[in-house]
Amino acid sequence: MSLDGYMADPDGQINWIRMDGEVADYVHGICLGCEGIIYGRKTYEWMDPFWPDVLKDPAKWPGWIVEYAEWVNETRKVVVTTTLNSIAWKNTRVVGDNVVEEIGRIKQEAKADLMLAGPKLMMTLFQAGLVDEVVMTIQPVILGKGRPFISMLDERVWLEVREMKKFANQAVGFRYGVVRG
């Protein structure tokens, strides 16, 4: 995310994000503690087919990309969509109706944390009380405009810092816990 709160530029590009092995190790460590990942439709469409394709020719990619591709391809995935008719990515299911109830049920059945990828979906789940933690990497850039990471909440959500990490590339990782009550 940019310092001014955008997850993508106005054209949907994320090529300004400074991703390297150190940041990837941080993210990968979080992933390893998760049982699965929940995607909104747009984020899912960014991720598939890229990650499955990485494993078709892993020698052309840095090790940290291959490690993440191995994890994400094997992990359980849920895509929240009412418009996609078919999902081909391994270990993926679709939730189309009763999103809050279905994600709540999936969360209750989970034996470990679930990651959430999709800002619009995140707002829906925040308002339903289904988000427990926010993990983000702040990039050392101000975009000025773009696609916001967090928007349109009806109520404040208070957070507590659980972890902060400064990376050599000048990005900063944060883990925030949601404060209830």
FIVEX-957034 format. One record per residue: x negated, y, z negated of N, C-alpha, C in turn. Coordinates in steps of 0.2 Angstrom, whole numbers, padded with zeros to 4 digits. Each point is the difference from the previous one (the first is absolute). Layout:
<pts>
    nxx    nyy    nzz   caxx   cayy   cazz    cxx    cyy    czz
      X      Y      Z      X      Y      Z      X      Y      Z
...
</pts>
This chain:
<pts>
    nxx    nyy    nzz   caxx   cayy   cazz    cxx    cyy    czz
  -0004  -0006   0000   0004   0006   0000  -0004   0006   0000
   0002   0005   0003  -0004   0007   0000   0001   0003  -0006
  -0004   0005  -0002   0000   0004  -0006   0007   0003  -0001
   0003   0002   0006   0006   0004   0000   0006  -0005   0001
  -0001  -0007  -0001   0006  -0004  -0001   0002  -0004   0006
  -0004   0000   0006   0003  -0003   0006  -0004  -0006   0001
   0004  -0005   0002  -0002  -0007   0002  -0002  -0001   0007
   0002   0005   0004  -0002   0000   0007   0001   0007   0003
  -0003   0001   0006   0000   0007   0002   0007   0000   0004
   0002   0006   0003   0006   0001   0003   0001  -0005   0006
  -0005  -0003   0003   0001  -0005   0005   0000  -0007  -0002
   0000  -0001  -0007   0000  -0007  -0003  -0007  -0003   0000
  -0006   0004   0001  -0006  -0002   0000  -0003  -0001  -0007
  -0004  -0005  -0001  -0004   0000  -0006  -0008  -0001   0001
  -0002   0002   0006  -0007   0000   0001  -0004   0005  -0004
   0002   0004  -0004  -0003   0004  -0004  -0002  -0003  -0007
   0003  -0006  -0001  -0001  -0003  -0007  -0007  -0003   0001
  -0004   0001  -0006  -0007  -0003   0000   0000  -0006  -0004
   0001  -0006   0004   0000  -0006  -0002  -0007  -0003   0001
  -0003  -0003  -0005  -0006  -0004   0000   0000  -0006  -0005
  -0006  -0003   0000   0000  -0006  -0004   0001   0001  -0007
  -0002   0006  -0003   0001   0001  -0007   0008   0001  -0002
   0003   0004   0004   0007   0001  -0001   0004  -0006   0002
  -0002  -0004   0005   0003  -0006   0001   0000  -0005  -0005
  -0006   0000  -0004  -0001  -0005  -0005   0005   0002  -0006
   0001   0006  -0001   0004   0003  -0005   0008  -0002   0002
   0002   0001   0006   0006  -0002   0002   0001  -0008   0000
  -0005  -0003   0002   0000  -0008   0001   0001  -0003  -0007
  -0004   0003  -0005   0001  -0002  -0007   0007   0001  -0003
   0004   0005   0002   0007   0001  -0002   0004  -0005   0004
  -0001  -0001   0006   0003  -0005   0004   0000  -0007  -0003
  -0006  -0002  -0002  -0001  -0007  -0003   0004  -0001  -0006
   0002   0005  -0004   0005  -0001  -0005   0007   0000   0001
   0001   0001   0007   0007   0000   0002   0003  -0006   0004
   0006  -0002  -0001   0003  -0006   0003   0002   0001   0007
   0002   0006   0001   0002   0002   0007   0001   0007   0001
   0003   0002   0006   0000   0007   0002   0007   0001   0003
   0003   0006  -0001   0006   0002   0002  -0001   0006   0005
   0002  -0001   0006  -0001   0005   0005   0007   0003   0002
   0000   0007   0001   0005   0003   0004  -0001  -0001   0007
   0005   0001   0004  -0001  -0002   0007  -0005   0003   0004
  -0001   0007  -0001  -0005   0003   0004  -0007  -0002  -0002
  -0001  -0001  -0007  -0007  -0002  -0002  -0001  -0007   0003
   0005  -0004   0000  -0001  -0007   0002  -0002   0000   0008
   0003   0004   0003  -0001   0001   0008  -0008   0002   0001
  -0002   0004  -0005  -0008   0002   0000  -0004  -0006  -0001
   0002  -0004  -0005  -0004  -0006  -0002   0000  -0006   0004
   0006  -0002   0003   0000  -0005   0004   0001   0002   0007
  -0004  -0001   0005  -0005  -0006   0001  -0007   0001  -0002
  -0002   0006  -0003  -0007   0002  -0001  -0003  -0006  -0005
   0002  -0001  -0006  -0003  -0004  -0004   0000  -0008   0002
   0005  -0002   0003  -0001  -0007   0003  -0005   0000   0006
  -0001   0005   0004  -0004   0000   0005  -0008   0000  -0002
  -0001   0003  -0006  -0007   0000  -0003  -0003  -0007  -0001
   0005  -0004  -0002  -0003  -0007  -0001  -0001  -0004   0007
   0002   0003   0005  -0001  -0004   0007  -0007   0001   0002
  -0003   0005  -0002  -0007   0002   0001  -0004   0003  -0005
   0000  -0003  -0006  -0003   0003  -0006  -0007   0003   0000
  -0004  -0003   0005  -0007   0002   0001  -0001   0008   0002
   0005   0002   0003   0000   0007   0002   0002   0005  -0005
   0002  -0002  -0006   0002   0005  -0005  -0004   0000  -0006
  -0001   0005  -0004  -0003   0000  -0006   0003  -0005  -0005
  -0004  -0002  -0005   0002  -0006  -0004   0006   0003  -0004
   0000   0006  -0003   0006   0002  -0004   0006   0000   0004
   0000   0001   0006   0006   0000   0004   0003  -0008   0001
  -0005  -0004   0001   0001  -0007   0001   0003  -0003  -0007
  -0003   0002  -0006   0003  -0002  -0006   0007   0002  -0001
   0001   0006   0001   0007   0003  -0001   0005  -0004   0005
  -0002  -0001   0006   0004  -0004   0005   0001  -0007  -0002
  -0004  -0003  -0003   0001  -0007  -0003   0005   0000  -0005
  -0001   0005  -0005   0005   0001  -0005   0007   0001   0002
   0001   0005   0004   0006   0003   0002   0004  -0006   0005
  -0004  -0003   0004   0003  -0005   0004   0003  -0006  -0004
  -0004  -0002  -0005   0003  -0006  -0004   0005   0002  -0006
   0000   0006  -0002   0004   0002  -0005   0008   0001   0002
   0004   0000  -0005   0007   0000   0001   0002   0007   0002
   0004   0001   0005   0001   0007   0003   0008   0001   0000
   0003   0006  -0001   0007   0001   0000   0000   0006   0004
   0004   0001   0005   0001   0005   0005   0008   0003  -0001
   0000   0006  -0002   0007   0003  -0001   0002   0004   0006
   0005  -0003   0004   0002   0003   0006   0007  -0002   0002
   0003   0004   0003   0007  -0002   0003  -0001   0000   0008
  -0006   0002   0003   0000   0000   0007  -0004  -0005   0003
  -0005  -0003  -0003  -0004  -0005   0003   0004  -0007  -0001
   0000  -0003   0006   0004  -0006   0001  -0004  -0007  -0002
  -0007   0001   0002  -0004  -0006  -0002  -0007   0002  -0002
  -0002  -0004  -0005  -0007   0002  -0003  -0004  -0007   0001
  -0006   0001   0003  -0004  -0006   0002  -0006  -0001  -0005
  -0001   0005  -0004  -0006   0000  -0004   0001  -0005  -0005
  -0005  -0005  -0001   0000  -0005  -0005   0002   0002  -0007
   0004  -0004  -0003   0002   0001  -0007   0004   0007  -0001
   0004   0001   0005   0004   0007  -0001   0007  -0002   0001
   0004   0004  -0005   0007  -0001   0001   0003   0008   0000
   0006   0000   0002   0003   0006   0001   0006   0002  -0005
   0000   0006  -0003   0006   0002  -0004   0003   0006   0004
   0006  -0001   0001   0004   0005   0004   0005   0003  -0004
   0004  -0003  -0004   0005   0002  -0003  -0001   0000  -0008
   0004   0004  -0004  -0001   0000  -0007  -0007   0000  -0002
  -0004   0005   0003  -0007   0000  -0001  -0002   0001  -0008
   0003   0004  -0004  -0002   0001  -0007   0001  -0007  -0003
   0006  -0003   0001   0001  -0006  -0004  -0004  -0006   0002
  -0002   0000   0007  -0004  -0006   0002  -0007   0001  -0002
  -0003   0006   0000  -0007   0002  -0002   0000  -0001  -0007
   0005   0002  -0004   0000  -0002  -0007   0000  -0007  -0002
   0003  -0004   0004   0000  -0007  -0001  -0007  -0003   0002
  -0002   0002   0005  -0007  -0002   0002  -0005   0002  -0005
   0000   0006  -0003  -0004   0002  -0005   0000  -0004  -0006
   0007  -0002  -0002   0001  -0004  -0006  -0003  -0007   0001
   0000  -0003   0006  -0002  -0007   0001  -0008   0000   0001
  -0003   0006   0001  -0007   0000   0001  -0004  -0002  -0006
  -0005  -0003   0001  -0005  -0002  -0006  -0006   0005  -0001
  -0001   0004   0005  -0005   0005   0000   0003   0006   0003
  -0004   0006   0000   0002   0006   0003   0002  -0001   0008
   0004   0005   0002   0001   0000   0007  -0002   0007   0002
  -0003   0001   0006  -0002   0006   0003   0006   0003   0004
   0000   0006   0000   0005   0004   0004  -0003   0004   0005
   0001   0000   0007  -0003   0004   0005   0006   0003   0004
   0001   0006  -0001   0005   0003   0004   0003   0006  -0004
  -0001   0006   0002   0002   0006  -0005   0007   0001   0000
   0004  -0001   0005   0007   0001  -0001   0003  -0006  -0004
  -0002  -0006   0001   0002  -0006  -0004  -0002   0002  -0008
  -0006   0002  -0001  -0002   0002  -0006   0004   0005  -0004
   0003   0005   0003   0005   0004  -0003   0006  -0003  -0002
   0003  -0005   0004   0006  -0003  -0002  -0002  -0005  -0006
  -0005  -0003   0000  -0002  -0004  -0006  -0002   0003  -0006
  -0003   0006   0001  -0001   0005  -0006   0006   0002  -0003
   0005   0002   0004   0007   0002  -0003   0004  -0006  -0003
  -0002  -0006   0002   0003  -0006  -0003  -0003  -0002  -0006
  -0006   0003  -0002  -0004  -0003  -0006  -0004  -0006   0002
  -0001  -0001   0006  -0004  -0007   0002  -0007   0001   0001
  -0003   0006   0000  -0007   0002   0000  -0003   0000  -0006
  -0005  -0004  -0002  -0004   0001  -0006  -0007   0003   0000
  -0003   0000   0006  -0006   0003   0000  -0001   0003   0007
  -0004   0006   0001  -0002   0003   0006  -0008   0000   0000
  -0002  -0003   0006  -0007   0000   0001  -0001   0003   0007
  -0005   0005  -0001  -0001   0004   0006  -0007   0002   0001
  -0003   0002   0006  -0006   0002   0001   0001   0007   0003
  -0003   0005  -0004   0001   0007   0003  -0007   0001   0004
   0002   0002   0006  -0006   0002   0005  -0002   0007  -0001
  -0006   0002   0001  -0003   0007  -0001   0002   0004   0007
   0006   0001   0001   0003   0004   0006   0006   0003  -0002
   0002   0006   0003   0006   0003  -0001   0003   0000   0008
   0005  -0003   0001   0003   0000   0007   0004   0006   0001
   0004   0003  -0005   0004   0005   0002   0007  -0002   0002
   0001  -0005   0003   0006  -0003   0002   0000  -0007   0002
   0005  -0004   0000   0000  -0007   0002   0006  -0003  -0003
  -0001  -0007  -0001   0005  -0004  -0003  -0001  -0001  -0008
   0004   0003  -0004  -0001  -0001  -0007   0000  -0007  -0003
  -0005  -0001  -0005   0000  -0006  -0004   0006  -0001  -0004
   0002   0006  -0004   0005  -0001  -0004   0005   0006   0001
   0006  -0001   0001   0005   0005   0001   0007  -0002  -0002
   0004   0005  -0001   0008  -0002  -0001   0001  -0004  -0006
  -0003   0001  -0005   0003  -0003  -0006   0005   0004  -0004
   0005  -0003  -0003   0005   0003  -0003  -0002   0003  -0007
  -0004  -0004  -0003  -0003   0001  -0007  -0007   0000   0000
  -0003   0003  -0005  -0007   0000  -0001  -0002  -0007  -0002
  -0006  -0002   0001  -0003  -0007  -0002  -0006   0002  -0003
  -0001  -0001  -0007  -0006   0001  -0004  -0004  -0006   0001
  -0007   0002   0001  -0005  -0005   0000  -0005   0001  -0005
  -0004  -0006  -0001  -0006   0000  -0004  -0006  -0003   0003
  -0006   0004   0000  -0005  -0003   0003  -0003  -0006  -0003
  -0001  -0005   0004  -0002  -0007  -0002  -0008  -0001   0002
  -0001   0003   0006  -0007   0000   0002  -0001   0005   0005
  -0007   0003   0000  -0002   0005   0005  -0007  -0003   0003
  -0001   0001   0006  -0007  -0002   0003  -0002   0004   0005
  -0006   0003   0000  -0002   0004   0005  -0005  -0004   0004
   0001   0000   0007  -0004  -0003   0005  -0005   0004   0003
  -0006  -0003   0002  -0005   0003   0003   0002   0004   0006
   0005  -0002   0004   0003   0004   0006   0004   0006  -0002
   0000   0001  -0007   0004   0006  -0003   0007  -0001   0000
   0003  -0006   0001   0007  -0001  -0001   0001  -0002  -0008
   0006   0000  -0002   0001  -0001  -0007   0006  -0005  -0001
  -0001  -0006  -0003   0005  -0004  -0001   0004   0001  -0007
   0006  -0001   0000   0004   0001  -0006   0005  -0006  -0001
   0001  -0002  -0006   0005  -0005  -0002   0004   0004  -0005
   0006   0001   0001   0005   0003  -0005   0005  -0005  -0001
   0002   0000  -0007   0006  -0004  -0002   0006   0004  -0001
   0006  -0002   0002   0006   0003  -0001   0002   0000  -0008
   0001   0006  -0002   0002   0001  -0007   0008  -0001   0000
   0002  -0005  -0004   0007  -0001  -0001   0003   0003  -0006
   0006   0003   0000   0003   0003  -0006  -0003   0006  -0003
</pts>
